Amino acid sequence: MLSFQPVTLASMQEIYRYLKLSHSRTCDFTVGGIFMWIEYFDYRYCVQDDTLFIMGRLEDDRREIAFSLPRGALPLNRSVGMIEEYCRAHGLTPNMSAVPEDALPALQAAFPACRVDELVDWGDYLYDSRSLATLTGHKYNRKRNRVNKFAREYPRYEYRRLMPDDVPAVRAFFVERYCRQTDFSEMARYENGAVLQVLDNYARLVALGFSGGYIVVDDRIVAFTIGEVLGDTLYVHIEKALYDYAGSYEAINYRYAADCGSEHPEVLYINREDDAGDAGLREAKRSYNPLGILKKYDVFL
């Protein structure tokens, strides 16, 4: 029977090789998508029969236990059957959360009686990597103008790659300037803590595909971003900037996309993750003309 243990940074190395088996391009099957949300979703994992099992909570109701779609050598009906067996033994309901849309047909074929609910606020925005790295074409006029205006207003600004030695300065910017510029929701406050976890472990995460960049104006950091390359996709997990510097978000987005494109020519797509139901965030993400939204579902077996 499955036996779950807590997910830690040390265990991410074991988990990582199974994440590379996912072709759905959703952020839930990335190092950052798991590591940043360990406490929020109470993630635990198990590797059995060369297959990864992750147990957490439903995205829309953290009171309920849920499982990620298993990844590995076992066929789907067998691996999900093992989840059902575990749930029977522990008095749990076999719920599955954040199931990618492309995995639904096989899951529904194996379990015809299951109920499927779309996670409307949790779909990931997927973009063409070259488009975000160049901002060419009429549909990017507004973004390009914002980047150009930022460059005109701050002609001596610098974009720098985030190296481990830069982390203390970026961390100080985040705590002392970014986190003090507004009040945050409960989820945003959790995310701010997760950002600190990433920064404090950045050197180790680089070995798992992480990279980042930041922008300096007059020797002061005004924006930074951190992402992860997995397969043909760059996943942008963190993007923070000061609101007083108009165009700083567009500038860091553009420069990081271009930088990663030069370092990783295999990257075809950029996943900028979900909008969590926030209207402002939804408008911002749609303004970058996504190729589509990667839908996710709760599946109740």
C-alpha positions in Angstrom: 0.0 0.0 0.0 1.1 3.6 -0.6 3.0 5.3 2.2 3.3 9.1 2.0 6.0 11.3 3.5 6.4 15.1 3.6 7.7 16.9 0.5 11.0 18.8 1.3 13.6 20.5 -0.8 15.8 17.4 -0.4 13.0 15.1 -1.8 12.5 17.4 -4.8 15.5 15.7 -6.5 13.7 12.4 -6.4 10.4 14.0 -7.5 12.0 16.0 -10.3 12.7 13.1 -12.7 9.0 12.2 -12.7 7.9 15.8 -13.4 9.8 15.6 -16.7 7.3 12.9 -17.8 4.4 15.3 -17.8 3.6 16.7 -21.2 0.6 18.8 -20.1 2.7 22.0 -19.5 0.6 22.9 -16.4 2.6 24.4 -13.5 1.4 21.9 -11.0 3.9 19.4 -12.4 7.0 21.5 -11.8 9.4 21.9 -9.0 8.2 25.4 -8.2 4.6 24.5 -8.5 5.1 22.0 -5.7 7.9 23.5 -3.6 6.3 26.9 -3.3 3.0 25.5 -2.1 4.0 22.6 0.2 2.5 24.1 3.3 -0.5 25.7 1.6 -1.7 22.3 0.1 0.0 20.1 2.7 1.8 18.2 0.0 3.1 14.7 0.7 4.5 12.2 -1.8 5.2 8.5 -2.4 7.3 6.8 -5.0 6.2 3.2 -5.6 6.6 0.9 -8.6 8.6 3.7 -10.4 5.5 6.0 -10.1 5.1 9.3 -8.3 2.1 9.9 -6.2 1.3 13.3 -4.6 -1.3 13.9 -2.0 -2.5 17.4 -1.0 -5.7 19.3 -0.9 -8.4 20.3 -3.3 -7.5 23.6 -5.0 -11.0 25.0 -4.2 -11.5 23.4 -0.8 -8.4 22.8 1.3 -10.5 20.9 3.9 -10.6 18.0 1.5 -7.8 15.6 0.7 -6.9 15.3 -3.0 -4.3 13.6 -5.2 -2.4 14.7 -8.3 -2.5 12.6 -11.4 0.2 9.9 -10.9 3.3 10.0 -13.1 5.5 7.1 -13.9 5.7 3.5 -15.1 2.3 2.2 -13.9 -0.7 2.3 -16.2 -3.3 4.9 -15.2 -6.0 2.4 -14.1 -3.5 0.6 -11.8 -2.0 3.8 -10.2 -5.4 5.4 -9.6 -6.6 2.1 -8.3 -3.8 2.2 -5.7 -5.1 5.6 -4.7 -8.6 4.2 -4.2 -7.2 1.4 -2.1 -5.3 3.9 0.1 -8.4 5.9 0.6 -10.5 2.9 1.5 -7.9 1.9 4.1 -7.8 5.4 5.6 -11.4 6.4 5.4 -10.8 9.1 2.7 -12.7 10.1 -0.4 -10.6 9.5 -3.6 -10.6 13.0 -5.0 -8.1 14.2 -7.7 -7.3 17.8 -8.2 -5.7 20.0 -10.9 -6.1 17.2 -13.5 -4.9 18.6 -16.9 -7.5 18.7 -19.6 -5.5 16.4 -21.9 -5.5 13.7 -19.2 -9.2 13.7 -18.8 -10.2 11.3 -21.6 -8.0 8.5 -20.3 -9.2 9.0 -16.7 -12.8 9.1 -17.7 -12.4 6.0 -19.8 -10.8 4.1 -16.9 -13.4 5.4 -14.4 -16.7 6.1 -16.3 -18.6 7.0 -13.1 -16.3 9.8 -12.0 -17.6 13.4 -11.7 -15.6 16.2 -13.3 -15.6 19.9 -12.3 -13.6 22.6 -14.0 -11.3 24.7 -11.8 -12.4 27.9 -13.5 -9.9 30.2 -11.7 -6.9 27.9 -11.9 -6.2 27.5 -15.6 -2.7 28.4 -16.7 -2.0 31.1 -19.3 0.3 29.7 -22.0 2.2 32.0 -24.4 4.5 31.8 -27.4 8.0 32.3 -26.1 9.3 34.2 -29.1 6.3 36.7 -28.9 7.0 37.6 -25.3 10.8 37.8 -26.0 10.4 40.2 -28.9 7.0 41.9 -28.5 6.8 42.3 -32.3 3.5 42.8 -34.1 0.5 45.1 -33.8 -1.1 43.1 -30.9 1.9 43.9 -28.7 2.0 47.7 -29.4 0.8 48.6 -26.0 3.4 46.4 -24.2 6.2 47.5 -26.4 5.3 51.1 -25.8 5.4 50.5 -22.0 8.8 48.9 -22.3 10.1 51.8 -24.4 8.7 54.4 -22.1 10.3 52.7 -19.1 13.7 52.8 -21.0 13.2 56.5 -21.8 12.4 57.4 -18.2 15.2 55.3 -16.8 17.9 55.4 -19.5 20.5 54.0 -17.2 18.5 51.0 -16.1 20.2 47.6 -16.1 18.8 44.1 -16.5 20.9 41.5 -14.7 20.8 37.8 -14.4 20.0 36.6 -10.9 23.0 34.8 -9.6 23.2 33.2 -6.1 25.5 36.1 -4.9 22.7 38.6 -5.8 20.1 36.9 -3.7 20.7 39.0 -0.5 20.2 42.2 -2.3 17.0 40.9 -4.1 15.7 39.6 -0.8 16.2 42.9 0.9 14.4 44.7 -1.9 11.5 42.2 -1.6 11.1 42.6 2.1 11.9 46.3 2.6 10.3 47.8 -0.6 8.0 45.4 -2.4 6.1 44.0 0.6 5.5 47.4 2.1 3.9 49.0 -0.9 0.4 47.6 -0.4 -1.9 45.3 1.8 -2.0 41.7 0.7 -4.7 39.1 0.7 -4.3 35.9 2.7 -3.1 33.9 -0.4 -0.8 36.8 -1.4 0.8 36.8 2.0 1.4 33.1 1.8 2.9 33.6 -1.6 5.2 36.2 -0.2 6.5 33.7 2.3 7.0 31.2 -0.5 9.0 33.8 -2.5 11.4 34.0 0.5 11.7 30.2 0.6 12.7 30.2 -3.1 15.2 33.0 -2.5 16.7 31.4 0.5 17.2 28.1 -1.4 17.9 29.7 -4.8 21.4 28.2 -5.2 20.0 24.7 -4.8 17.0 25.3 -7.1 19.3 26.4 -9.9 20.4 22.8 -10.2 16.7 21.9 -10.8 16.2 24.3 -13.8 15.6 27.6 -12.0 16.9 31.0 -13.2 16.0 34.6 -12.7 16.6 38.2 -13.5 16.3 41.6 -12.0 16.2 45.3 -13.0 18.3 48.0 -11.3 17.6 51.8 -11.6 20.2 54.1 -10.2 21.8 51.2 -8.2 18.4 50.2 -6.7 16.5 47.1 -7.5 13.0 47.8 -8.8 11.9 44.4 -10.2 12.8 40.8 -10.2 11.5 37.5 -11.6 12.3 33.8 -11.1 11.3 30.9 -13.3 12.0 27.3 -14.2 12.7 25.6 -17.5 11.2 22.1 -17.8 11.1 20.5 -21.3 10.0 23.0 -23.9 8.4 25.4 -21.4 9.5 28.3 -19.2 7.3 28.5 -16.1 7.4 32.0 -14.5 6.8 31.4 -10.8 7.6 34.8 -9.4 7.4 38.3 -10.8 7.6 41.3 -8.5 8.1 45.0 -9.3 7.4 48.4 -7.7 4.2 50.0 -8.9 5.8 53.5 -8.8 8.1 52.6 -11.7 5.6 52.6 -14.6 6.5 49.8 -17.1 8.7 47.9 -14.7 6.5 44.8 -14.9 6.5 44.9 -18.7 10.2 45.5 -18.7 11.1 42.6 -16.5 8.7 40.3 -18.3 10.2 41.2 -21.7 13.9 41.1 -20.6 13.6 37.8 -18.8 11.8 36.1 -21.7 14.5 37.3 -24.1 17.3 36.2 -21.7 15.8 32.7 -21.3 15.2 32.4 -25.0 18.9 33.0 -25.7 20.0 30.6 -23.0 17.4 27.9 -23.8 16.6 27.8 -27.5 14.5 24.6 -26.9 11.9 26.7 -25.0 8.8 27.2 -27.2 6.3 28.2 -24.6 6.0 30.4 -21.5 3.5 29.4 -18.8 2.6 32.4 -16.6 0.4 30.4 -14.4 -3.2 31.1 -13.3 -5.0 34.3 -12.2 -6.5 32.8 -9.0 -9.8 34.5 -9.9 -8.3 38.0 -9.5 -9.9 40.3 -12.0 -6.9 42.6 -12.3 -4.5 39.7 -12.7 -6.8 38.2 -15.3 -6.8 41.3 -17.4 -3.0 41.6 -17.2 -2.4 38.1 -18.3 -5.0 38.3 -21.1 -3.3 41.5 -22.4 -0.3 39.5 -23.4 -2.3 37.5 -25.9 -2.0 33.9 -24.6 -2.1 31.0 -27.1 -4.7 29.5 -24.8 -5.5 28.6 -21.2 -4.5 25.2 -19.9 -7.7 24.1 -18.2 -7.6 21.9 -15.0 -10.3 19.9 -13.3 -11.2 18.2 -10.0 -12.2 14.6 -10.6 -14.3 12.8 -8.0 -13.9 9.0 -8.4 
